[in-house]
Amino acid sequence: MAEDIANRNSPPRDSEREQEDLGLRLREAREYVGLSQEFVANYLSVPRASVSAMETGKRRVGSLELKQLAKLYKRPLSFFLGDEEQPLLQSDETSLALFRTARNLTVEDRKQVLQFAQFLRQAGRVPAEGVSESTQE
């Protein structure tokens, strides 16, 4: 009987997984905009440890907190709820390393890195059949 009560009071495993996924999205969004956990904690008026616990899925995020975080991170609520298919960042090591490096650059340097990345993307394209390179631009 005690086990039945304990099982009824514990959240289902899917809920725990969703909470962990939310935490990951929160961390990625915070890092993407370059904010520290301390800054976010002050913004929410909670201890820094609470922000850490949210990002690891160990603390539930209230709806008002989530709304504040979405505003702070400039992301729609749907992103944090898992309704958007695209992740904020690619999870491969190269993309993460590029992000970590670029966020410490000046705004002007980041613009140059972006222009170079766009150049590389365009340089890898093959012209469509029957279209000369001069008409593609």
Backbone hydrogen bonds in HBPLUS format (Angstrom, degrees):
<---DONOR---> <-ACCEPTOR-->    atom                        ^
c    i                          cat <-CA-CA->   ^        H-A-AA   ^      H-
h    n   atom  resd res      DA  || num        DHA   H-A  angle D-A-AA Bond
n    s   type  num  typ     dist DA aas  dist angle  dist       angle   num
A0005-ILE N   A0001-MET O   3.17 MM   4  6.51 158.2  2.22 151.1 155.8     1
A0006-ALA N   A0002-ALA O   2.98 MM   4  6.20 160.2  2.02 146.7 152.5     2
A0007-ASN N   A0003-GLU O   2.82 MM   4  6.01 160.0  1.86 151.8 157.2     3
A0008-ARG N   A0004-ASP O   2.95 MM   4  6.11 149.6  2.04 143.3 151.7     4
A0009-ASN N   A0005-ILE O   3.06 MM   4  6.25 145.8  2.18 145.6 154.1     5
A0010-SER N   A0006-ALA O   3.08 MM   4  6.23 127.5  2.37 141.7 154.5     6
A0015-SER N   A0012-PRO O   3.00 MM   3  5.38 125.8  2.30 107.7 120.9     7
A0016-GLU N   A0012-PRO O   3.29 MM   4  6.75 151.3  2.38 148.3 156.4     8
A0017-ARG N   A0013-ARG O   3.02 MM   4  6.32 156.5  2.07 150.8 157.1     9
A0018-GLU N   A0014-ASP O   2.93 MM   4  6.19 155.7  1.99 148.2 154.8    10
A0019-GLN N   A0015-SER O   2.96 MM   4  6.17 151.4  2.04 144.5 152.3    11
A0020-GLU N   A0016-GLU O   2.97 MM   4  6.26 152.3  2.04 146.5 153.8    12
A0021-ASP N   A0017-ARG O   2.89 MM   4  6.15 156.1  1.94 148.2 155.1    13
A0022-LEU N   A0018-GLU O   2.88 MM   4  6.08 156.6  1.93 146.5 152.8    14
A0023-GLY N   A0019-GLN O   2.97 MM   4  6.19 157.5  2.03 142.8 149.1    15
A0024-LEU N   A0020-GLU O   2.96 MM   4  6.27 152.9  2.03 147.3 154.2    16
A0025-ARG N   A0021-ASP O   2.98 MM   4  6.30 159.6  2.03 150.4 155.6    17
A0026-LEU N   A0022-LEU O   2.87 MM   4  6.14 156.2  1.93 153.5 160.6    18
A0027-ARG N   A0023-GLY O   2.94 MM   4  6.19 160.5  1.98 149.9 154.8    19
A0028-GLU N   A0024-LEU O   2.91 MM   4  6.12 170.1  1.92 154.5 157.3    20
A0029-ALA N   A0025-ARG O   2.92 MM   4  6.00 161.2  1.95 147.1 152.5    21
A0030-ARG N   A0026-LEU O   2.93 MM   4  6.09 159.5  1.97 147.6 153.5    22
A0031-GLU N   A0027-ARG O   2.89 MM   4  6.09 170.6  1.90 158.3 160.7    23
A0032-TYR N   A0028-GLU O   2.83 MM   4  5.88 150.9  1.92 143.8 152.8    24
A0033-VAL N   A0029-ALA O   3.17 MM   4  6.42 151.0  2.26 146.2 151.2    25
A0035-LEU N   A0030-ARG O   3.10 MM   5  5.52 169.2  2.11 151.5 150.2    26
A0034-GLY N   A0031-GLU O   3.00 MM   3  4.77 145.6  2.12  94.9 105.6    27
A0040-VAL N   A0036-SER O   3.15 MM   4  6.46 165.0  2.18 150.6 153.9    28
A0041-ALA N   A0037-GLN O   2.84 MM   4  6.01 156.8  1.89 149.4 156.4    29
A0042-ASN N   A0038-GLU O   3.01 MM   4  6.26 158.2  2.06 148.5 153.6    30
A0043-TYR N   A0039-PHE O   2.95 MM   4  6.22 154.8  2.02 147.5 155.1    31
A0044-LEU N   A0040-VAL O   2.94 MM   4  6.19 151.7  2.02 150.6 157.4    32
A0045-SER N   A0041-ALA O   2.80 MM   4  5.73 117.4  2.20 137.1 154.1    33
A0046-VAL N   A0041-ALA O   2.94 MM   5  5.04 163.7  1.97 141.8 146.4    34
A0050-SER N   A0047-PRO O   2.92 MM   3  5.36 139.0  2.09 108.1 119.6    35
A0051-VAL N   A0048-ARG O   3.03 MM   3  5.26 121.5  2.39 101.6 115.6    36
A0052-SER N   A0048-ARG O   3.09 MM   4  6.49 160.2  2.13 153.1 158.6    37
A0053-ALA N   A0049-ALA O   2.89 MM   4  6.08 156.1  1.95 143.1 149.7    38
A0054-MET N   A0050-SER O   2.87 MM   4  6.11 148.5  1.97 143.8 152.3    39
A0055-GLU N   A0051-VAL O   3.01 MM   4  6.25 158.5  2.06 149.5 154.8    40
A0056-THR N   A0052-SER O   3.09 MM   4  6.35 127.6  2.37 141.2 154.6    41
A0058-LYS N   A0053-ALA O   2.83 MM   5  4.93 136.8  2.01 156.4 156.6    42
A0059-ARG N   A0053-ALA O   3.15 MM   6  5.11 130.3  2.41 118.4 111.2    43
A0057-GLY N   A0054-MET O   3.16 MM   3  5.15 155.5  2.22 100.5 108.0    44
A0066-LEU N   A0062-GLY O   2.86 MM   4  6.11 160.6  1.89 156.0 161.8    45
A0067-LYS N   A0063-SER O   2.99 MM   4  6.17 152.2  2.07 141.8 149.1    46
A0068-GLN N   A0064-LEU O   2.99 MM   4  6.24 156.6  2.04 145.0 151.1    47
A0069-LEU N   A0065-GLU O   2.82 MM   4  6.10 158.7  1.87 153.2 159.5    48
A0070-ALA N   A0066-LEU O   2.89 MM   4  6.06 157.7  1.94 148.0 153.8    49
A0071-LYS N   A0067-LYS O   3.13 MM   4  6.34 155.8  2.19 143.8 149.8    50
A0072-LEU N   A0068-GLN O   2.90 MM   4  6.15 162.5  1.93 150.4 155.6    51
A0073-TYR N   A0069-LEU O   2.78 MM   4  5.90 163.3  1.81 155.4 159.3    52
A0074-LYS N   A0070-ALA O   2.91 MM   4  5.72 108.7  2.43 131.3 146.5    53
A0075-ARG N   A0070-ALA O   3.00 MM   5  5.07 161.3  2.03 144.0 149.4    54
A0074-LYS N   A0071-LYS O   3.23 MM   3  4.99 150.5  2.32  95.0 103.7    55
A0079-PHE N   A0076-PRO O   3.00 MM   3  5.56 144.1  2.13 113.4 122.4    56
A0080-PHE N   A0077-LEU O   3.00 MM   3  5.45 119.3  2.38 109.0 122.5    57
A0081-LEU N   A0077-LEU O   3.11 MM   4  6.40 144.3  2.24 150.0 160.8    58
A0083-ASP N   A0078-SER O   2.91 MM   5  5.04 144.8  2.03 159.2 158.8    59
A0082-GLY N   A0079-PHE O   3.33 MM   3  5.45 160.6  2.37 101.6 106.9    60
A0096-LEU N   A0092-ASP O   3.19 MM   4  6.46 164.5  2.22 154.8 159.5    61
A0097-ALA N   A0093-GLU O   2.88 MM   4  5.99 159.2  1.92 149.3 155.3    62
A0098-LEU N   A0094-THR O   2.88 MM   4  6.04 158.1  1.93 149.2 155.5    63
A0099-PHE N   A0095-SER O   2.92 MM   4  6.11 160.5  1.96 147.9 153.2    64
A0100-ARG N   A0096-LEU O   2.92 MM   4  6.15 168.3  1.93 152.0 154.8    65
A0101-THR N   A0097-ALA O   2.99 MM   4  6.12 155.9  2.05 146.4 152.8    66
A0102-ALA N   A0098-LEU O   2.87 MM   4  5.98 167.9  1.89 154.4 158.1    67
A0103-ARG N   A0099-PHE O   3.04 MM   4  6.12 154.2  2.11 155.5 160.3    68
A0104-ASN N   A0101-THR O   3.29 MM   3  5.86 156.7  2.35 112.3 118.7    69
A0105-LEU N   A0102-ALA O   3.02 MM   3  5.26 166.8  2.04 114.6 118.4    70
A0110-ARG N   A0106-THR O   2.91 MM   4  6.20 156.4  1.97 153.3 159.9    71
A0111-LYS N   A0107-VAL O   3.00 MM   4  6.30 150.6  2.09 147.3 155.2    72
A0112-GLN N   A0108-GLU O   3.10 MM   4  6.46 152.0  2.18 145.4 152.5    73
A0113-VAL N   A0109-ASP O   2.91 MM   4  6.25 154.0  1.98 148.9 156.3    74
A0114-LEU N   A0110-ARG O   2.91 MM   4  6.13 158.1  1.96 148.0 153.8    75
A0115-GLN N   A0111-LYS O   2.92 MM   4  6.21 159.1  1.97 148.2 153.8    76
A0116-PHE N   A0112-GLN O   2.93 MM   4  6.16 156.0  1.99 147.2 153.7    77
A0117-ALA N   A0113-VAL O   2.90 MM   4  6.15 157.2  1.95 149.9 156.3    78
A0118-GLN N   A0114-LEU O   2.90 MM   4  6.16 158.3  1.94 152.6 158.6    79
A0119-PHE N   A0115-GLN O   2.91 MM   4  6.13 150.8  1.99 143.1 151.6    80
A0120-LEU N   A0116-PHE O   2.89 MM   4  6.19 160.1  1.93 151.6 156.3    81
A0121-ARG N   A0117-ALA O   2.94 MM   4  6.19 157.1  2.00 147.7 153.9    82
A0122-GLN N   A0118-GLN O   3.00 MM   4  6.20 160.4  2.03 147.8 152.7    83
A0123-ALA N   A0119-PHE O   2.81 MM   4  5.99 152.2  1.89 150.6 159.4    84
A0124-GLY N   A0120-LEU O   3.24 MM   4  6.38 135.9  2.45 142.2 150.8    85
A0125-ARG N   A0122-GLN O   3.17 MM   3  5.49 166.2  2.19 112.1 116.3    86
A0131-VAL N   A0128-ALA O   3.21 MM   3  5.66 156.6  2.27 134.5 133.1    87
A0135-THR N   A0132-SER O   3.14 MM   3  5.55 139.1  2.32 106.6 117.0    88
A0136-GLN N   A0133-GLU O   3.25 MM   3  5.26 144.9  2.38  97.1 107.1    89
